[in-house]
Amino acid sequence: MDLHWLSIDEASRRLDAREISSRELTKAVLDRIEAVDGRVGAYLSLAAESALESADAADKRRSDGERGSLLGIPVALKDVLSKRGLPTTCGSRMLESYVPPYDATVVELLDRAGAVVLGKTNMDEFAMGSSTENSAYHPTHNPWDLERVPGGSSGGSAAAVAAGEATFALGSDTGGSIRQPAALCGVVGMKPTYGRVSRFGLVAFASSLDQIGPFTRTVRDTATVLNAICGHDKRDSTSAPVDVPDFTVGLDRGVQGLRIGVPREYMPSSLDAGVRAKVEAALSAFESQGAIIERDVPLPSTEAALAVYYIIAPSEASANLARYDGVKYGFSYTQGKTMWENMEMTRGQGFGAEVKRRIMIGTYALSSGYYDAYYLKAQKVRTVIRNEFDAAFEKYDVLVSPVTPTPAFKIGEKANDPYAMYLNDVFTLPVNIAGLPGISVPAGLVDGLPVGLQVIGKPFDEEAVLRVASAFEAASGWQDQHPPL
Amino acid sequence: MTTTTPATRYETVIGLETHVQLLTERKMFCDCSAAYADAPPNTHVCPVCMALPGVLPVMNRKAVEFTIMTGLALNCEIPPFAKFDRKNYPYPDLLKGYQISQFDMPSTQNGWVEVQVEGEEPRRVGITRAHLEEDTARLTHKEGADGESYSLIDMNRSGVPLMEVVTDPDMRSAEEAREYLLKLRQILRYMGVSNANMEEGNFRCDANISLRPVGSAEYGAKVEIKNMNSFSAVYNAIQYEVRRQTEELDAGRVIAQETRGWVEDVNEAFGSDFAKGSTVSQRSKEGAHDYRYFPEPDLPPLTVDLSYVEKIRAALPELPDAKRARFQSEFGLSLYDANLLVETRAKAAFFEEAVAAIEDPTDAGRLRFARLIANWMIGDFTRLLNANETELADSRVTPKRLYAMISLIEQGTITGASAKSVFEEVFRTGGDPAAIVKDLGLEQIGGSDEISQIVDKVIEANPKPVADYRAGKQEAVKFLVGMSMRETKGRANPATLTEILKQKLEA
């Protein structure tokens, strides 16, 4: 098999056996990027030279006797994660020139584990979007059909892993930004429980919803990456002081006797027939493996989730993005007559349309006289949504649903219709609202395009989610399919 | 021509908001040192307090503790839950574009502090709340050679813990406002939670002032005064503003709710009774910012359990009011003297150490000595400290030495007159009073023989006053006593000397 298609698991086995070196592996992935990224556009910036240096360092560590699942494994970082010395643009003009002087906690952890950072991947500006079309730089193309979107906002990371341009990648998920692109690109993508992974160094979009997670080609690899990046961080007060198990243990336990619920609202009549068929196939597979399937699990407030999300996320974003004023870093308009004019022009020209739209929505929702009707009410409904999940999880070990209502759409198809774009995330964003762990695992192709199966778990029960996803993966075998690039 | 209408009498209503920099080692949300006072610009900074993309705040527990301490000292409730909020407003000195503050669930609320204007009864000023927030960076506005204006930014101050103490609208005069601020500063310094120095900018006060007709229950339109950088500025600005609002109301005009800045030395609008300076309109409240407060999602709410609060309460130092009351009851000091002694914690501690050195076992003796210690501290000691611009902490006089010197007076080794010289020497050198007495030869003349000789000499040298006295002019004795004391260089006991002198004159 080409080295660029190796899973983390297989690559680290071969590295340990000295069959390959990290330099060879890294070089193979860099060659693959060279060969296909002109068409895919997964990366915003590459760090080929430093990647090869890291690979050599990893080879040295290994020859010194060190072992580790990520030692010498090439990784791509969504361009919203701070890595010292590498540009971190967040897909925005605003941060075109910004290079952070510090490492995100996850970057530090990956570095300690010996992972080899290849570069930074494309994304919707400040993680706002579901197609990666909102990148200020260029769109990313779905490796399965270059005319289609990879999903978003972590579209670059998903496409990179799907196209063999990285062995794994990290992304961030605020309303589905890992799971949705993972589904549309046919890779595994997971959003851990809110608080599982430190957000320190992740450029904030919506602080109470953002969570970092991995893109991999197998469920086992996701477990391996989680092992490296999860854990309490004193620099993030919202990271949970909760023990981190070895997520690779118990992956193969199967679903015998597990209670799997299917939320009624996640299987609407409007659901794409192909997507529905894939979910049904998955349910049959679980049933045949001894799981107890229950349909029509009520989560009645699901329909309010979109509204709740589009109040809370923009509200938080309106404050999080206030720091970009051209005074300290990044884009700065300086031709104005006054300080205020410069600040306004900086923000007017530095931000794209979707970012400005959300800042305005958030500013409005928090304004005096509207706060109670919007923000406060949204927080109350958020509690209701959480309670409905809690009630469901008293009966079920996991919930299973489609990730997206449809497979990948065409580039440009929804670019001018924000609401149609937002609807892409109806099945994913309630999971962020409730802070739960959720995974997207490849569920097969519909008309040649990947779709995903979502598994949602109780807070801090990533193990059940991974176990169910792993059982499905073993039964389906989709992980061995690659896009015909 | 002016028409005169019967002047309405107004009541002044004042509420104060005071921003206090806390004396924590670290900043509010990062590990940077908060002691930036003499540091070069932008040296106490990190990604967090520079608000780089992706950073997160981590709460400084010590700052929370200091705020709770303050709340307890100001008789506040300490709610079991508190939270932080984002206060949104754009300005280049606010690096995140929002300030992390406490909006509707502050760490402390609903307290009071007693203040007393001299000659008036003590009054309680309600404390609405004392909450925690962060300071901003510092901007310095410059003008280049080409006339273009620009600003420099120093981020050292960014993120330094700031506590805001807000009062109810309970003060009724500039004097009362000043007393409140002095009291607040005293309490903060006692607890060591802040340097509370207005001139250094770590104790900053805004005043809300309104007038209403005497007897009215409703408040008038509120004017907020900013930019007052000293106690006298606060006093003068309030006096000015009260006068201004009175004139506006008397002229039948309406007071606009607005923010005004105090500008020193600008004019003398109200004549020589007023300090130079005036308040100048900055912006009207109607156009004021909507801060769009919402809960800070990066910080979990604060849970404050009762045992934690009680631990803090138990560790509080004795506060000035309690100490003053104790000094009065324990040592029989006057209110005035006790107030002077508790002015600073250092002064009170000095007094208590000196009192602890008293060897007289009787209650009466202890009280007598305590009063003498107080007198010396308030009198000569304070005078010398002021004359030499020395702080008590830097003085060479120790409590034991002061007591030792007072003992020498009480034992009759030196006279009160000599003691002044001895004390000056102790103050100058820090030496042992007994040794100084010996070196300077200031032991009191004990034997009446020696005094007798001197008195004889004075009688002989001053026939006129002697004759006057003997002719019934009693006052003449004073001159003779003075002359005799001068002969002894102040070393004689004046009472003994007077007695001997009178005996001889009347013999």
Interface residues (C-beta under 8 A of the other chain):
Chain A: V80 L81 S82 T88 C90 L95 Y98 P100 P101 Y102 A104 R199 F200 G201 L202 V203 A204 A206 S207 S208 K234 R235 D236 S237 T238 S315 E316 S318 A319 L321 A322 R323 D325 V327 K328 Y329 M339 M343 T363 L366 S367 S368 Y371 Y375
Chain B: P47 M50 A51 L52 P53 G54 V55 L56 P57 V58 M59 R86 N88 P90 P92 L95 K96 G97 Y98 S151 I153 D290 R292 Y293 F294 P297 D298 L299 P300
